[in-house]
Amino acid sequence: MMSVKREASPRYREIYRRIRQTIEGGVLRPGDYLPSARTLANEFNAARGTVENALELLTGEGFIVAVGRKGRLISPVLPESPPSKLFPRRRSAVIRESYAHLYEEPAPLIPGLPAFDLFPRKLWSQLVSRQARRSSPADLTYVDPLGLLPLRSAIAAHLGVARGVICMPEEVVITGGYLSALALILRAMTVGGNTAWVESPGYPFTMRAVEAAGVELVPIPVDAEGIDVAAGMAAAPKAKLAIVAPANQFPLGVPLSLGRRAALLDWASNAGAWIVEDDYTGEFRHDGWPLPSLKSLDRDDRVFYVGTFSKTMFPALRLGYLVAPASQQRRIRELLHKLDGGRPALEQAVLADFILEGHFARHVHRMRAAYAVRRQALEVALQRTCGDRFRIHPSAGGLQIVAGIHPAEDDLRLESAAASAGLRPRALSPMARGTNVPKGLLLGFANVRAELALSIAGRLAETLPPPAV
C-alpha cells in the first residue's frame, strides 16, 4: 500500500495555534501586551509577513486587539481562562502562595530585608557599567563553579578582619546564598539515617531544606542564651549535624552565649558531628563590637561557615559564600564541579570591586548606625501606639523586632489583619516545632525610616483586632 504523506499546515497557522493556546492556557491574560511582530518573527524564525498573517487571524477572532503605536494586547473582554492541562499556571501559583510575601514589592514591617533606600544604587550602577566595558571574549565563557578568584580573595580578607575567620581564598566557595550553601552541605554530608539539630523557633527555610534532603529534623529549643545544647544532647545524642545562627538567632535575635558556643563545639568534636554556622547578619550588631564567629573559635575544624550578601547588600544579588572544614573541601569541590554551573561572572566581578575599593565596609558601617536608629524609633512608636499589647524582646542586632503577645492571642490572626492594611509583619508561631511554641509578631525595621515609624505603628494599631484577653 502507498502511504499518504500528510501536508504540514501553513507556517502562519502554526504560529496562530501556539499563540492561541498560550492565551487559552492562561499564560497570556486579558490586558497583557504581545511582543511586537518583529520580536515574534525572531522568536519563531519566520518572516515578519508570516507572523502578521497569524496576528490578523487572531485579531479577527477577537483574541487580540490593536492599540495604535503601542502594539497589540490580549483582548481585555476575554474571560479569564480556566487552568489548562498544557499550562498548569494556576497550580504553580498555589505552590508559590506561601512564599508570596518574598516576591512582592517590599511592604512596611516585612522582616529580613535590608534598607533598600540606603543602598548606593548609583555607585553600584557605575561599577556594573565599568565592569561591563572591561569585559573581553574570555569573560563570556563558562564560570568556575567555585567562584571568581578576585571575589574569593576579597571575601577571605574581609572575613579575617571582620569575623575572625582565617582562610585562604582557595578555601572560599561562592554560592547562591545561604540556602544554596546549605543544600550543598546537606548533599555532601548526609548518609542514610543522619539526624540534624535545628533551632526552634528557627528559620523556616532551614527546616524545609533539611526535610527535603531526607535528613531527620530534631527541633532544639532556643532560650536567652541561644540553642540549648544540653537539650539537643538529650533529644538526639547521635545527631551528625547542628544548624545554628550564633551571632543573631533567627527569629528571636539572641546571640549564642560563650558557654553554649564552647559546649556546642565540644559536642561536635566528641560526637564526630558537624556544625553549620549561618552568619547572616553577623556584621549588624547595633551596640558594641560584633560578636566573634563560631568558626573563629573552632579549634577542631568542625564548622561549615556560611555567609550571604542578601542582608548586607540586597537579596536579588543571589551571592553568598561557604568556608568548609579542610577535611570536607574536596567533597564540596567535587559536588560543585558535578552539579553546579557557577554564579554569573559579572555580578561576582562587580561585588569584588565593591569590597576591594572599600565601598562594602563603608556601606556596612552606615547600615549599622542607621539600623540602631530605626530599631529604636520603631520600638518607641510601638509603645506609644500599641501600649502593652506587645512585649518587645531585647536584641542587639539583626533586622527585626520580636514582639511577644499573650498566649491566648492568635498571632496568625494578627498577621492577617496587618496584611489587610498593607503591612507585612510575620507570625512567630509557625517558625517553631515541638512544644512551648512562642507567639508574637516579627516586625522588620530596616526599611522603616525613623520619621515614618510612628505613622506605620499607628496603622498597625488601628488594624489589629481587639486583644483576646
MARKE-364282 format. One record per residue (C-alpha): residue in one letter; x, y negated, z. Coordinates in pm, 1 decimal. Layout:
<vexros>
{code a	east X	north Y	up Z} .
...
</vexros>
This chain:
<vexros>
{code m	east 0.0	north 0.0	up 0.0} .
{code m	east 111.9	north -350.9	up -69.1} .
{code s	east 142.6	north -576.9	up 236.8} .
{code v	east -23.7	north -913.4	up 211.8} .
{code k	east 203.1	north -1197.5	up 316.8} .
{code r	east 23.3	north -1444.3	up 537.5} .
{code e	east 86.1	north -1802.3	up 436.1} .
{code a	east 212.0	north -2032.9	up 707.4} .
{code s	east -15.5	north -2323.0	up 790.7} .
{code p	east 96.5	north -2666.3	up 669.2} .
{code r	east 353.8	north -2828.4	up 895.7} .
{code y	east 124.9	north -3115.5	up 990.0} .
{code r	east -135.9	north -2863.0	up 1111.7} .
{code e	east 120.4	north -2703.0	up 1343.5} .
{code i	east 214.1	north -3044.7	up 1485.8} .
{code y	east -154.3	north -3127.4	up 1527.2} .
{code r	east -214.2	north -2796.6	up 1706.6} .
{code r	east 72.3	north -2845.8	up 1951.8} .
{code i	east -30.2	north -3199.8	up 2048.4} .
{code r	east -395.5	north -3097.7	up 2084.7} .
{code q	east -300.0	north -2801.9	up 2306.2} .
{code t	east -94.3	north -3032.0	up 2523.2} .
{code i	east -394.4	north -3266.0	up 2563.1} .
{code e	east -639.4	north -2983.7	up 2630.7} .
{code g	east -399.1	north -2825.1	up 2876.2} .
{code g	east -395.8	north -3140.9	up 3086.0} .
{code v	east -27.9	north -3222.1	up 3031.8} .
{code l	east -115.1	north -3535.6	up 2835.0} .
{code r	east -404.5	north -3702.9	up 3014.1} .
{code p	east -659.7	north -3969.2	up 2918.3} .
{code g	east -485.4	north -4307.6	up 2903.2} .
{code d	east -133.1	north -4164.9	up 2857.9} .
{code y	east 72.0	north -4312.6	up 2573.2} .
{code l	east 203.5	north -4088.5	up 2297.0} .
{code p	east 562.7	north -4122.9	up 2180.1} .
{code s	east 599.0	north -4316.4	up 1855.9} .
{code a	east 562.3	north -4136.0	up 1522.7} .
{code r	east 934.5	north -4181.6	up 1464.5} .
{code t	east 1016.8	north -4021.5	up 1800.7} .
{code l	east 776.7	north -3733.7	up 1732.4} .
{code a	east 931.1	north -3683.1	up 1390.1} .
{code n	east 1270.0	north -3643.5	up 1555.7} .
{code e	east 1125.8	north -3407.9	up 1814.7} .
{code f	east 960.9	north -3185.2	up 1552.4} .
{code n	east 1243.0	north -3221.3	up 1299.1} .
{code a	east 980.5	north -3325.4	up 1046.5} .
{code a	east 924.4	north -3609.9	up 804.6} .
{code r	east 751.5	north -3910.5	up 952.1} .
{code g	east 469.3	north -3881.1	up 697.7} .
{code t	east 401.9	north -3525.8	up 815.8} .
{code v	east 365.8	north -3647.9	up 1173.3} .
{code e	east 141.5	north -3934.8	up 1062.1} .
{code n	east -91.2	north -3681.8	up 894.9} .
{code a	east -118.5	north -3487.3	up 1222.1} .
{code l	east -186.6	north -3805.7	up 1419.8} .
{code e	east -454.2	north -3919.5	up 1175.2} .
{code l	east -631.7	north -3585.6	up 1218.8} .
{code l	east -618.2	north -3619.5	up 1599.9} .
{code t	east -747.2	north -3976.6	up 1570.7} .
{code g	east -1035.1	north -3865.3	up 1350.7} .
{code e	east -1133.8	north -3605.0	up 1608.3} .
{code g	east -1124.7	north -3860.7	up 1889.4} .
{code f	east -828.8	north -3721.5	up 2081.8} .
{code i	east -611.2	north -4028.9	up 2039.0} .
{code v	east -674.1	north -4396.3	up 1968.0} .
{code a	east -452.3	north -4665.1	up 1817.3} .
{code v	east -386.4	north -4972.5	up 2030.8} .
{code g	east -216.5	north -5203.8	up 1784.2} .
{code r	east 154.3	north -5263.2	up 1822.8} .
{code k	east 159.3	north -5068.3	up 2149.4} .
{code g	east 116.2	north -4744.8	up 1956.7} .
{code r	east -128.8	north -4465.7	up 2032.2} .
{code l	east -269.3	north -4326.8	up 2354.7} .
{code i	east -481.2	north -4034.0	up 2460.9} .
{code s	east -843.4	north -4145.6	up 2442.8} .
{code p	east -947.9	north -4282.8	up 2782.6} .
{code v	east -1300.1	north -4148.1	up 2730.9} .
{code l	east -1188.0	north -3786.8	up 2711.8} .
{code p	east -1288.0	north -3581.9	up 3016.8} .
{code e	east -1013.5	north -3457.5	up 3246.6} .
{code s	east -911.1	north -3115.4	up 3117.3} .
{code p	east -950.3	north -2810.4	up 3341.8} .
{code p	east -642.1	north -2601.7	up 3422.5} .
{code s	east -509.8	north -2415.2	up 3121.0} .
{code k	east -352.2	north -2071.1	up 3110.3} .
{code l	east -89.0	north -2215.1	up 2882.3} .
{code f	east -22.3	north -2514.6	up 3103.3} .
{code p	east -80.1	north -2436.9	up 3475.3} .
{code r	east -31.5	north -2801.3	up 3569.2} .
{code r	east -285.1	north -2807.5	up 3848.9} .
{code r	east -120.6	north -2512.7	up 4025.1} .
{code s	east 211.3	north -2692.8	up 4009.1} .
{code a	east 52.2	north -2997.6	up 4168.4} .
{code v	east -81.0	north -2784.7	up 4455.4} .
{code i	east 263.3	north -2637.1	up 4517.8} .
{code r	east 412.2	north -2985.8	up 4544.5} .
{code e	east 135.8	north -3120.4	up 4764.5} .
{code s	east 306.8	north -3057.8	up 5099.5} .
{code y	east 615.5	north -3241.7	up 4976.7} .
{code a	east 427.9	north -3529.1	up 4812.2} .
{code h	east 548.2	north -3793.4	up 5057.8} .
{code l	east 906.5	north -3731.2	up 4941.9} .
{code y	east 832.2	north -3823.4	up 4581.0} .
{code e	east 605.4	north -4120.6	up 4632.5} .
{code e	east 714.4	north -4482.0	up 4637.1} .
{code p	east 867.2	north -4539.2	up 4983.3} .
{code a	east 599.6	north -4635.2	up 5234.7} .
{code p	east 649.3	north -4802.9	up 5572.8} .
{code l	east 747.7	north -4572.8	up 5860.4} .
{code i	east 847.0	north -4273.6	up 5647.8} .
{code p	east 1131.3	north -4106.2	up 5837.9} .
{code g	east 1467.2	north -4006.9	up 5696.2} .
{code l	east 1506.5	north -4276.4	up 5430.8} .
{code p	east 1791.7	north -4529.1	up 5436.6} .
{code a	east 1740.0	north -4903.0	up 5388.3} .
{code f	east 1687.4	north -4937.2	up 5015.2} .
{code d	east 1650.3	north -5314.1	up 5038.0} .
{code l	east 2007.4	north -5343.5	up 5170.2} .
{code f	east 2176.0	north -5112.7	up 4922.1} .
{code p	east 2417.0	north -5309.6	up 4696.2} .
{code r	east 2242.8	north -5221.2	up 4370.7} .
{code k	east 2412.5	north -5492.8	up 4167.0} .
{code l	east 2756.8	north -5373.1	up 4271.3} .
{code w	east 2660.5	north -5012.0	up 4206.8} .
{code s	east 2535.1	north -5103.0	up 3858.7} .
{code q	east 2863.9	north -5277.9	up 3783.9} .
{code l	east 3061.2	north -4971.9	up 3891.3} .
{code v	east 2840.6	north -4744.2	up 3680.6} .
{code s	east 2888.1	north -4968.9	up 3376.6} .
{code r	east 3263.4	north -4987.3	up 3428.7} .
{code q	east 3296.5	north -4612.5	up 3464.4} .
{code a	east 3082.9	north -4550.4	up 3155.2} .
{code r	east 3305.1	north -4781.5	up 2949.1} .
{code r	east 3613.7	north -4595.4	up 3067.5} .
{code s	east 3484.4	north -4254.5	up 2963.3} .
{code s	east 3656.3	north -4057.8	up 2688.6} .
{code p	east 3554.7	north -3746.4	up 2491.4} .
{code a	east 3734.1	north -3539.0	up 2756.3} .
{code d	east 3485.6	north -3667.3	up 3015.9} .
{code l	east 3195.9	north -3516.1	up 2821.1} .
{code t	east 3295.4	north -3152.7	up 2868.7} .
{code y	east 3186.8	north -2917.0	up 3147.6} .
{code v	east 3241.5	north -3031.9	up 3505.0} .
{code d	east 3441.2	north -2834.6	up 3759.9} .
{code p	east 3174.7	north -2679.7	up 3989.3} .
{code l	east 3397.0	north -2763.0	up 4286.9} .
{code g	east 3368.0	north -3135.0	up 4204.7} .
{code l	east 3586.9	north -3411.6	up 4064.0} .
{code l	east 3920.0	north -3426.8	up 4243.9} .
{code p	east 3915.3	north -3809.7	up 4291.5} .
{code l	east 3585.0	north -3781.3	up 4480.5} .
{code r	east 3704.7	north -3485.3	up 4686.0} .
{code s	east 4018.5	north -3680.5	up 4774.9} .
{code a	east 3814.8	north -3985.5	up 4875.6} .
{code i	east 3585.8	north -3773.4	up 5093.9} .
{code a	east 3877.9	north -3593.3	up 5259.1} .
{code a	east 4034.3	north -3927.9	up 5351.5} .
{code h	east 3703.4	north -4061.8	up 5483.3} .
{code l	east 3635.9	north -3751.1	up 5693.8} .
{code g	east 3978.6	north -3759.6	up 5852.7} .
{code v	east 3938.3	north -4120.1	up 5964.7} .
{code a	east 3565.0	north -4148.8	up 6034.3} .
{code r	east 3467.3	north -3799.1	up 6152.3} .
{code g	east 3792.3	north -3640.8	up 6272.2} .
{code v	east 3766.3	north -3360.2	up 6015.9} .
{code i	east 4119.3	north -3293.4	up 5889.5} .
{code c	east 4108.8	north -3125.4	up 5549.0} .
{code m	east 4283.5	north -3133.3	up 5215.7} .
{code p	east 4095.8	north -3247.2	up 4901.1} .
{code e	east 4111.6	north -2889.0	up 4769.7} .
{code e	east 3908.7	north -2776.5	up 5071.6} .
{code v	east 3619.8	north -3013.6	up 4992.7} .
{code v	east 3340.8	north -2888.6	up 4767.7} .
{code i	east 3090.8	north -3129.4	up 4609.2} .
{code t	east 2730.3	north -3013.8	up 4643.6} .
{code g	east 2384.9	north -3136.8	up 4553.2} .
{code g	east 2321.1	north -3241.2	up 4912.7} .
{code y	east 2253.0	north -3061.2	up 5239.7} .
{code l	east 2008.3	north -2800.7	up 5109.5} .
{code s	east 2235.4	north -2716.5	up 4818.6} .
{code a	east 2523.4	north -2656.5	up 5060.7} .
{code l	east 2304.4	north -2456.3	up 5299.7} .
{code a	east 2177.4	north -2231.0	up 5019.6} .
{code l	east 2537.1	north -2168.4	up 4913.2} .
{code i	east 2641.8	north -2081.2	up 5269.3} .
{code l	east 2345.2	north -1850.1	up 5321.9} .
{code r	east 2422.2	north -1668.1	up 4999.0} .
{code a	east 2789.3	north -1637.5	up 5089.6} .
{code m	east 2738.1	north -1519.6	up 5446.3} .
{code t	east 2424.3	north -1308.0	up 5455.3} .
{code v	east 2435.0	north -933.6	up 5486.3} .
{code g	east 2125.2	north -723.4	up 5541.0} .
{code g	east 1987.6	north -776.3	up 5890.1} .
{code n	east 2156.3	north -1108.4	up 5962.1} .
{code t	east 1991.7	north -1345.6	up 6205.3} .
{code a	east 2023.3	north -1725.4	up 6236.9} .
{code w	east 1962.6	north -1962.2	up 6525.2} .
{code v	east 1769.0	north -2269.2	up 6411.3} .
{code e	east 1686.9	north -2573.0	up 6623.9} .
{code s	east 1321.8	north -2611.7	up 6728.7} .
{code p	east 1184.1	north -2861.7	up 6665.9} .
{code g	east 1407.8	north -2895.7	up 6364.7} .
{code y	east 1436.5	north -2988.3	up 6001.1} .
{code p	east 1152.4	north -2805.6	up 5820.8} .
{code f	east 1358.8	north -2755.7	up 5504.9} .
{code t	east 1626.5	north -2574.5	up 5703.7} .
{code m	east 1367.8	north -2326.8	up 5826.9} .
{code r	east 1231.6	north -2275.1	up 5476.2} .
{code a	east 1579.5	north -2224.8	up 5329.8} .
{code v	east 1669.0	north -1965.0	up 5593.0} .
{code e	east 1348.2	north -1771.5	up 5538.7} .
{code a	east 1381.3	north -1793.4	up 5159.5} .
{code a	east 1728.6	north -1637.9	up 5188.9} .
{code g	east 1581.0	north -1337.2	up 5367.3} .
{code v	east 1753.7	north -1420.2	up 5695.3} .
{code e	east 1567.4	north -1365.7	up 6021.7} .
{code l	east 1499.4	north -1703.8	up 6179.4} .
{code v	east 1514.0	north -1737.4	up 6557.5} .
{code p	east 1390.9	north -2079.2	up 6682.8} .
{code i	east 1603.9	north -2207.6	up 6971.1} .
{code p	east 1464.1	north -2485.7	up 7191.5} .
{code v	east 1621.7	north -2830.8	up 7198.5} .
{code d	east 1634.7	north -3039.7	up 7515.4} .
{code a	east 1807.6	north -3362.9	up 7619.6} .
{code e	east 2148.9	north -3200.9	up 7561.1} .
{code g	east 2069.5	north -3055.1	up 7220.7} .
{code i	east 2029.8	north -2690.2	up 7126.5} .
{code d	east 2007.1	north -2461.7	up 7430.3} .
{code v	east 2297.5	north -2222.6	up 7370.8} .
{code a	east 2208.4	north -2003.5	up 7669.1} .
{code a	east 1854.6	north -1962.5	up 7535.9} .
{code g	east 1998.6	north -1865.9	up 7197.3} .
{code m	east 2224.5	north -1601.9	up 7351.7} .
{code a	east 1928.3	north -1459.7	up 7541.7} .
{code a	east 1694.6	north -1459.7	up 7239.9} .
{code a	east 1935.6	north -1333.6	up 6972.4} .
{code p	east 2278.9	north -1245.1	up 7109.7} .
{code k	east 2377.0	north -1066.6	up 6786.2} .
{code a	east 2295.3	north -1359.0	up 6555.0} .
{code k	east 2563.7	north -1436.6	up 6299.0} .
{code l	east 2473.3	north -1798.4	up 6217.9} .
{code a	east 2366.0	north -2112.6	up 6403.9} .
{code i	east 2247.8	north -2419.7	up 6213.6} .
{code v	east 2271.6	north -2742.5	up 6411.5} .
{code a	east 2284.2	north -3120.9	up 6374.6} .
{code p	east 2508.9	north -3208.6	up 6671.3} .
{code a	east 2561.8	north -3580.7	up 6610.9} .
{code n	east 2192.8	north -3666.2	up 6583.9} .
{code q	east 1948.9	north -3377.4	up 6608.0} .
{code f	east 1651.7	north -3393.8	up 6375.8} .
{code p	east 1384.2	north -3481.7	up 6468.6} .
{code l	east 1443.0	north -3556.5	up 6839.1} .
{code g	east 1756.7	north -3767.9	up 6782.6} .
{code v	east 1951.5	north -3622.5	up 7077.2} .
{code p	east 2326.8	north -3559.6	up 7045.2} .
{code l	east 2471.4	north -3222.3	up 7139.2} .
{code s	east 2648.3	north -3268.3	up 7471.8} .
{code l	east 3018.7	north -3187.2	up 7502.6} .
{code g	east 2939.1	north -2894.3	up 7731.8} .
{code r	east 2695.1	north -2747.2	up 7479.9} .
{code r	east 2945.5	north -2803.6	up 7197.9} .
{code a	east 3207.0	north -2603.5	up 7385.5} .
{code a	east 2954.2	north -2330.5	up 7464.9} .
{code l	east 2841.0	north -2308.1	up 7104.0} .
{code l	east 3196.7	north -2282.0	up 6971.8} .
{code d	east 3280.0	north -2018.7	up 7234.6} .
{code w	east 2975.0	north -1815.5	up 7137.1} .
{code a	east 3070.4	north -1826.6	up 6767.0} .
{code s	east 3426.1	north -1717.9	up 6845.4} .
{code n	east 3327.4	north -1433.1	up 7075.3} .
{code a	east 3041.2	north -1309.0	up 6858.4} .
{code g	east 3224.0	north -1340.2	up 6524.6} .
{code a	east 2947.1	north -1578.1	up 6419.1} .
{code w	east 2943.2	north -1898.2	up 6214.1} .
{code i	east 2807.2	north -2247.4	up 6268.2} .
{code v	east 2663.6	north -2480.9	up 6004.8} .
{code e	east 2712.2	north -2841.2	up 6116.0} .
{code d	east 2465.7	north -3074.6	up 5945.9} .
{code d	east 2627.3	north -3417.1	up 5991.0} .
{code y	east 2354.2	north -3600.7	up 5801.6} .
{code t	east 2373.2	north -3927.9	up 5999.2} .
{code g	east 2698.4	north -3890.0	up 6190.9} .
{code e	east 2808.1	north -4239.8	up 6086.9} .
{code f	east 2495.8	north -4405.6	up 6224.0} .
{code r	east 2540.1	north -4438.2	up 6597.7} .
{code h	east 2395.1	north -4773.8	up 6697.6} .
{code d	east 2587.0	north -4830.1	up 7019.2} .
{code g	east 2948.2	north -4734.1	up 7072.5} .
{code w	east 3174.1	north -4511.4	up 6865.9} .
{code p	east 3021.1	north -4234.9	up 6653.0} .
{code l	east 3043.7	north -3901.9	up 6835.5} .
{code p	east 3317.3	north -3665.0	up 6713.4} .
{code s	east 3204.9	north -3398.6	up 6473.6} .
{code l	east 3177.0	north -3040.1	up 6592.9} .
{code k	east 3422.2	north -2944.9	up 6318.2} .
{code s	east 3687.7	north -3167.4	up 6474.9} .
{code l	east 3667.1	north -2955.6	up 6795.0} .
{code d	east 3668.4	north -2622.5	up 6611.2} .
{code r	east 3995.5	north -2450.3	up 6700.0} .
{code d	east 3895.1	north -2102.6	up 6574.8} .
{code d	east 3767.1	north -2220.1	up 6233.5} .
{code r	east 3405.7	north -2105.0	up 6270.2} .
{code v	east 3229.3	north -2420.0	up 6143.1} .
{code f	east 3092.1	north -2496.8	up 5796.3} .
{code y	east 3086.3	north -2877.1	up 5787.0} .
{code v	east 2811.7	north -3022.6	up 5566.0} .
{code g	east 2758.5	north -3388.7	up 5477.2} .
{code t	east 2528.0	north -3574.9	up 5242.5} .
{code f	east 2512.8	north -3917.6	up 5077.9} .
{code s	east 2131.0	north -3913.8	up 5084.5} .
{code k	east 2127.4	north -4107.2	up 5413.3} .
{code t	east 2435.7	north -4327.6	up 5373.6} .
{code m	east 2366.7	north -4413.5	up 5006.7} .
{code f	east 2032.9	north -4305.5	up 4853.7} .
{code p	east 1857.7	north -3967.4	up 4808.1} .
{code a	east 1834.4	north -3982.5	up 4427.3} .
{code l	east 2214.6	north -3966.2	up 4406.1} .
{code r	east 2191.7	north -3593.1	up 4494.6} .
{code l	east 2551.5	north -3562.1	up 4609.1} .
{code g	east 2693.2	north -3412.8	up 4925.1} .
{code y	east 2993.8	north -3211.1	up 5035.4} .
{code l	east 3097.4	north -2896.5	up 5219.0} .
{code v	east 3414.7	north -2807.4	up 5406.2} .
{code a	east 3415.2	north -2432.0	up 5469.5} .
{code p	east 3630.5	north -2234.1	up 5714.3} .
{code a	east 3954.6	north -2125.2	up 5549.6} .
{code s	east 3854.1	north -1758.1	up 5555.4} .
{code q	east 3534.8	north -1835.2	up 5360.5} .
{code q	east 3663.3	north -2076.7	up 5099.4} .
{code r	east 3745.5	north -1812.5	up 4840.2} .
{code r	east 3394.0	north -1667.6	up 4861.6} .
{code i	east 3239.6	north -2015.8	up 4830.6} .
{code r	east 3454.0	north -2094.2	up 4527.1} .
{code e	east 3365.9	north -1764.9	up 4359.6} .
{code l	east 2994.4	north -1826.5	up 4405.2} .
{code l	east 3019.3	north -2179.5	up 4269.8} .
{code h	east 3202.9	north -2065.7	up 3957.1} .
{code k	east 2949.0	north -1787.8	up 3900.0} .
{code l	east 2626.0	north -1968.3	up 3982.3} .
{code d	east 2672.5	north -2344.2	up 3962.8} .
{code g	east 2740.2	north -2573.1	up 3669.5} .
{code g	east 2859.4	north -2861.6	up 3886.1} .
{code r	east 2726.0	north -3209.4	up 3951.6} .
{code p	east 2706.9	north -3496.8	up 3699.1} .
{code a	east 3055.4	north -3635.5	up 3641.9} .
{code l	east 2950.9	north -3999.9	up 3600.7} .
{code e	east 2788.0	north -4024.8	up 3943.4} .
{code q	east 3081.8	north -3845.5	up 4104.7} .
{code a	east 3332.2	north -4082.9	up 3945.2} .
{code v	east 3133.8	north -4391.3	up 4044.4} .
{code l	east 3096.5	north -4270.3	up 4401.7} .
{code a	east 3472.1	north -4207.2	up 4418.7} .
{code d	east 3533.9	north -4569.4	up 4314.8} .
{code f	east 3274.8	north -4689.7	up 4567.4} .
{code i	east 3457.8	north -4512.5	up 4850.2} .
{code l	east 3817.2	north -4578.1	up 4741.7} .
{code e	east 3760.6	north -4950.8	up 4688.7} .
{code g	east 3625.7	north -4991.3	up 5042.9} .
{code h	east 3261.3	north -5053.6	up 4949.8} .
{code f	east 3136.6	north -4742.8	up 5130.1} .
{code a	east 3294.6	north -4832.5	up 5465.0} .
{code r	east 3156.4	north -5186.8	up 5443.7} .
{code h	east 2812.1	north -5055.4	up 5349.0} .
{code v	east 2801.0	north -4811.4	up 5641.3} .
{code h	east 2916.1	north -5085.0	up 5881.9} .
{code r	east 2642.8	north -5316.0	up 5756.0} .
{code m	east 2377.0	north -5044.7	up 5782.5} .
{code r	east 2482.1	north -4954.3	up 6135.4} .
{code a	east 2430.8	north -5313.4	up 6251.2} .
{code a	east 2103.2	north -5353.0	up 6060.4} .
{code y	east 1958.9	north -5028.5	up 6194.6} .
{code a	east 2023.9	north -5128.9	up 6555.3} .
{code v	east 1825.4	north -5448.4	up 6495.8} .
{code r	east 1544.4	north -5277.5	up 6305.2} .
{code r	east 1504.7	north -5000.0	up 6561.0} .
{code q	east 1476.1	north -5244.8	up 6848.2} .
{code a	east 1229.7	north -5462.2	up 6655.5} .
{code l	east 1001.2	north -5168.8	up 6583.6} .
{code e	east 1018.1	north -5037.5	up 6940.5} .
{code v	east 918.3	north -5380.6	up 7077.4} .
{code a	east 640.8	north -5410.0	up 6818.0} .
{code l	east 500.3	north -5065.5	up 6909.7} .
{code q	east 495.3	north -5156.4	up 7276.4} .
{code r	east 309.7	north -5482.1	up 7202.6} .
{code t	east 50.7	north -5332.8	up 6969.8} .
{code c	east 3.2	north -4977.2	up 7096.0} .
{code g	east 65.8	north -5026.2	up 7467.3} .
{code d	east 122.7	north -4696.8	up 7645.0} .
{code r	east -19.7	north -4490.3	up 7358.5} .
{code f	east 334.0	north -4373.8	up 7273.9} .
{code r	east 628.6	north -4262.7	up 7484.0} .
{code i	east 942.1	north -4369.3	up 7296.7} .
{code h	east 1224.7	north -4114.9	up 7321.8} .
{code p	east 1567.4	north -4272.8	up 7372.0} .
{code s	east 1814.1	north -4226.8	up 7087.1} .
{code a	east 2142.5	north -4391.3	up 6995.2} .
{code g	east 2144.3	north -4302.6	up 6628.3} .
{code g	east 1952.7	north -4175.4	up 6329.4} .
{code l	east 1691.3	north -4338.0	up 6108.8} .
{code q	east 1367.7	north -4277.8	up 6300.8} .
{code i	east 1193.9	north -4325.1	up 6633.8} .
{code v	east 1032.6	north -4032.3	up 6815.1} .
{code a	east 705.5	north -4149.1	up 6969.1} .
{code g	east 563.8	north -3885.9	up 7203.2} .
{code i	east 190.0	north -3861.3	up 7269.7} .
{code h	east -33.1	north -3698.8	up 7530.7} .
{code p	east -53.3	north -3317.9	up 7487.5} .
{code a	east -431.2	north -3342.5	up 7442.6} .
{code e	east -390.5	north -3554.3	up 7129.6} .
{code d	east -357.4	north -3417.6	up 6775.5} .
{code d	east -50.5	north -3563.0	up 6602.8} .
{code l	east -160.1	north -3429.6	up 6262.6} .
{code r	east -482.0	north -3631.5	up 6300.9} .
{code l	east -275.2	north -3941.8	up 6380.9} .
{code e	east -51.7	north -3880.4	up 6079.8} .
{code s	east -354.4	north -3852.8	up 5851.6} .
{code a	east -509.7	north -4171.3	up 5990.6} .
{code a	east -187.7	north -4364.0	up 5936.7} .
{code a	east -160.8	north -4235.4	up 5578.6} .
{code s	east -505.1	north -4377.7	up 5501.6} .
{code a	east -359.7	north -4722.2	up 5579.0} .
{code g	east -55.4	north -4669.9	up 5355.3} .
{code l	east 176.6	north -4580.0	up 5642.9} .
{code r	east 382.8	north -4263.3	up 5647.4} .
{code p	east 490.1	north -4150.1	up 5994.5} .
{code r	east 520.0	north -3772.8	up 6025.5} .
{code a	east 366.4	north -3546.7	up 6287.5} .
{code l	east 620.0	north -3379.9	up 6515.2} .
{code s	east 438.7	north -3055.5	up 6598.7} .
{code p	east 474.9	north -2885.0	up 6255.4} .
{code m	east 854.3	north -2914.7	up 6291.8} .
{code a	east 864.3	north -2667.5	up 6582.6} .
{code r	east 830.0	north -2292.8	up 6611.0} .
{code g	east 751.2	north -2077.0	up 6910.1} .
{code t	east 616.7	north -2206.7	up 7241.5} .
{code n	east 629.1	north -2551.1	up 7403.8} .
{code v	east 566.4	north -2733.0	up 7076.6} .
{code p	east 609.4	north -3109.9	up 7131.4} .
{code k	east 359.0	north -3355.9	up 6991.2} .
{code g	east 420.1	north -3703.5	up 6860.6} .
{code l	east 494.6	north -3915.5	up 6558.3} .
{code l	east 825.1	north -3961.6	up 6382.1} .
{code l	east 846.5	north -4324.3	up 6266.1} .
{code g	east 1116.0	north -4431.5	up 6022.3} .
{code f	east 1256.0	north -4776.5	up 6096.3} .
{code a	east 1539.4	north -4810.8	up 5841.5} .
{code n	east 1311.2	north -4954.4	up 5571.3} .
{code v	east 1113.8	north -5177.4	up 5808.7} .
{code r	east 1262.2	north -5525.3	up 5813.3} .
{code a	east 1265.5	north -5678.0	up 6160.6} .
{code e	east 1035.6	north -5964.0	up 6059.9} .
{code l	east 772.7	north -5714.6	up 5934.8} .
{code a	east 784.6	north -5477.4	up 6232.1} .
{code l	east 502.3	north -5645.1	up 6426.8} .
{code s	east 258.1	north -5651.2	up 6134.2} .
{code i	east 330.8	north -5287.8	up 6042.9} .
{code a	east 293.2	north -5174.2	up 6404.2} .
{code g	east -34.1	north -5370.8	up 6416.1} .
{code r	east -161.6	north -5186.4	up 6107.8} .
{code l	east -73.2	north -4857.9	up 6273.4} .
{code a	east -253.5	north -4950.6	up 6595.8} .
{code e	east -566.3	north -5055.8	up 6403.9} .
{code t	east -588.2	north -4736.6	up 6200.8} .
{code l	east -524.8	north -4481.7	up 6475.1} .
{code p	east -833.5	north -4314.0	up 6622.5} .
{code p	east -910.5	north -4381.6	up 6991.7} .
{code p	east -699.4	north -4182.3	up 7238.1} .
{code a	east -832.6	north -3836.9	up 7312.7} .
{code v	east -774.9	north -3889.9	up 7685.2} .
</vexros>
